[in-house]
Amino acid sequence: MTRIFRWDAWNSEHARKHGVTHEEAEYVVLNPKPPYPKRTPDEKFLVRGQSAEGRYLQVIYIVDSEEEIEFEDLTISEIYDLSQGELKRMYIIHARPLTPRERANYRKSQ
């Protein structure tokens, strides 16, 4: 399954305000450990985990529907994967470091 991320000025600025890089947020989403990701009542997904650098983060994202994907932004292989149902595009709407309490609870659960 090919997974790509959609970044724009809004979500880039939101992550930057919390000191989270695109790479860190994407890593946490792509490397979840149970019980994550958790689906929220409003069709979002919540993941808590560690970045490749070891930072504990919380990321909330949505999966774009096919209608929301702009084909001119995709590579030929991504268009092929999309046609085969093998492409997911995620939009991160929230990324921040875990609080000390959240971090302690996360470590206990692992």
C-alpha positions as a Markdown table, in Angstrom:
| # | Residue | x | y | z |
|---|---|---|---|---|
| 1 | Met | 0.0 | 0.0 | 0.0 |
| 2 | Thr | 1.4 | 3.4 | -1.0 |
| 3 | Arg | 0.8 | 6.1 | 1.5 |
| 4 | Ile | 1.4 | 9.8 | 0.7 |
| 5 | Phe | 0.8 | 12.9 | 2.8 |
| 6 | Arg | -0.8 | 16.1 | 1.8 |
| 7 | Trp | 0.9 | 19.2 | 3.3 |
| 8 | Asp | -0.2 | 22.7 | 2.8 |
| 9 | Ala | 0.4 | 26.1 | 4.6 |
| 10 | Trp | -2.1 | 25.4 | 7.3 |
| 11 | Asn | -1.0 | 22.0 | 8.5 |
| 12 | Ser | 2.7 | 22.8 | 8.0 |
| 13 | Glu | 2.4 | 25.9 | 10.2 |
| 14 | His | 0.4 | 24.0 | 12.8 |
| 15 | Ala | 3.0 | 21.3 | 13.1 |
| 16 | Arg | 5.8 | 23.9 | 13.1 |
| 17 | Lys | 4.2 | 25.8 | 16.0 |
| 18 | His | 4.4 | 22.6 | 18.0 |
| 19 | Gly | 8.0 | 21.9 | 17.0 |
| 20 | Val | 7.1 | 18.8 | 14.9 |
| 21 | Thr | 8.6 | 18.2 | 11.5 |
| 22 | His | 6.8 | 16.7 | 8.5 |
| 23 | Glu | 9.1 | 13.7 | 8.7 |
| 24 | Glu | 8.4 | 13.1 | 12.4 |
| 25 | Ala | 4.6 | 13.3 | 12.0 |
| 26 | Glu | 4.7 | 11.0 | 8.9 |
| 27 | Tyr | 6.9 | 8.4 | 10.7 |
| 28 | Val | 4.5 | 8.2 | 13.7 |
| 29 | Val | 1.5 | 7.7 | 11.3 |
| 30 | Leu | 3.3 | 5.1 | 9.2 |
| 31 | Asn | 4.7 | 3.1 | 12.3 |
| 32 | Pro | 1.8 | 2.8 | 14.7 |
| 33 | Lys | 1.9 | 0.3 | 17.6 |
| 34 | Pro | -1.3 | -1.2 | 19.0 |
| 35 | Pro | -3.8 | 0.1 | 20.0 |
| 36 | Tyr | -3.1 | 2.8 | 17.4 |
| 37 | Pro | -4.4 | 4.2 | 15.2 |
| 38 | Lys | -7.6 | 4.8 | 16.9 |
| 39 | Arg | -10.6 | 6.1 | 14.9 |
| 40 | Thr | -12.4 | 9.0 | 16.5 |
| 41 | Pro | -16.2 | 9.6 | 16.3 |
| 42 | Asp | -15.7 | 12.3 | 13.6 |
| 43 | Glu | -13.8 | 10.0 | 11.2 |
| 44 | Lys | -10.3 | 11.1 | 12.2 |
| 45 | Phe | -7.5 | 8.8 | 13.2 |
| 46 | Leu | -5.4 | 9.4 | 16.3 |
| 47 | Val | -1.9 | 7.9 | 16.7 |
| 48 | Arg | 0.5 | 8.3 | 19.6 |
| 49 | Gly | 4.0 | 7.0 | 19.2 |
| 50 | Gln | 7.7 | 7.8 | 18.9 |
| 51 | Ser | 9.4 | 9.5 | 16.0 |
| 52 | Ala | 12.5 | 7.9 | 14.5 |
| 53 | Glu | 14.5 | 10.3 | 16.7 |
| 54 | Gly | 12.7 | 9.0 | 19.8 |
| 55 | Arg | 10.3 | 12.0 | 20.4 |
| 56 | Tyr | 6.9 | 11.0 | 21.7 |
| 57 | Leu | 4.2 | 12.6 | 19.6 |
| 58 | Gln | 0.4 | 12.6 | 19.0 |
| 59 | Val | -0.8 | 12.9 | 15.5 |
| 60 | Ile | -4.4 | 13.3 | 14.2 |
| 61 | Tyr | -5.1 | 12.8 | 10.6 |
| 62 | Ile | -7.8 | 12.1 | 8.0 |
| 63 | Val | -7.6 | 9.9 | 4.9 |
| 64 | Asp | -8.6 | 11.8 | 1.8 |
| 65 | Ser | -11.3 | 10.3 | -0.4 |
| 66 | Glu | -10.5 | 9.7 | -4.1 |
| 67 | Glu | -12.6 | 12.8 | -5.0 |
| 68 | Glu | -10.2 | 15.0 | -3.0 |
| 69 | Ile | -7.0 | 13.8 | -4.7 |
| 70 | Glu | -5.7 | 16.1 | -7.3 |
| 71 | Phe | -4.3 | 13.9 | -10.0 |
| 72 | Glu | -1.8 | 16.5 | -11.4 |
| 73 | Asp | 0.0 | 16.2 | -8.0 |
| 74 | Leu | 0.5 | 12.4 | -8.4 |
| 75 | Thr | 3.3 | 10.5 | -10.1 |
| 76 | Ile | 2.4 | 7.9 | -12.7 |
| 77 | Ser | 3.1 | 5.1 | -10.2 |
| 78 | Glu | 0.8 | 6.8 | -7.6 |
| 79 | Ile | -1.9 | 7.1 | -10.2 |
| 80 | Tyr | -1.6 | 3.4 | -10.9 |
| 81 | Asp | -1.7 | 2.5 | -7.2 |
| 82 | Leu | -4.8 | 4.7 | -6.8 |
| 83 | Ser | -6.5 | 2.8 | -9.7 |
| 84 | Gln | -5.7 | -0.5 | -8.0 |
| 85 | Gly | -7.0 | 0.7 | -4.6 |
| 86 | Glu | -3.5 | 0.7 | -3.2 |
| 87 | Leu | -3.0 | 4.4 | -2.5 |
| 88 | Lys | -4.0 | 6.3 | 0.6 |
| 89 | Arg | -3.4 | 10.0 | 1.0 |
| 90 | Met | -3.3 | 11.3 | 4.5 |
| 91 | Tyr | -3.8 | 14.9 | 5.7 |
| 92 | Ile | -2.3 | 15.6 | 9.1 |
| 93 | Ile | -4.5 | 18.0 | 11.0 |
| 94 | His | -2.7 | 18.0 | 14.4 |
| 95 | Ala | 0.8 | 17.0 | 15.5 |
| 96 | Arg | 2.3 | 17.8 | 18.9 |
| 97 | Pro | 4.6 | 16.3 | 21.5 |
| 98 | Leu | 3.0 | 14.3 | 24.2 |
| 99 | Thr | 2.7 | 15.8 | 27.7 |
| 100 | Pro | 4.8 | 14.2 | 30.4 |
| 101 | Arg | 1.6 | 12.4 | 31.7 |
| 102 | Glu | 0.6 | 11.2 | 28.2 |
| 103 | Arg | 4.2 | 10.0 | 27.6 |
| 104 | Ala | 4.2 | 8.0 | 30.9 |
| 105 | Asn | 0.8 | 6.5 | 30.1 |
| 106 | Tyr | 2.0 | 5.6 | 26.6 |
| 107 | Arg | 5.2 | 3.9 | 27.9 |
| 108 | Lys | 3.1 | 1.9 | 30.4 |
| 109 | Ser | 0.8 | 0.7 | 27.6 |
| 110 | Gln | 3.6 | -0.6 | 25.4 |
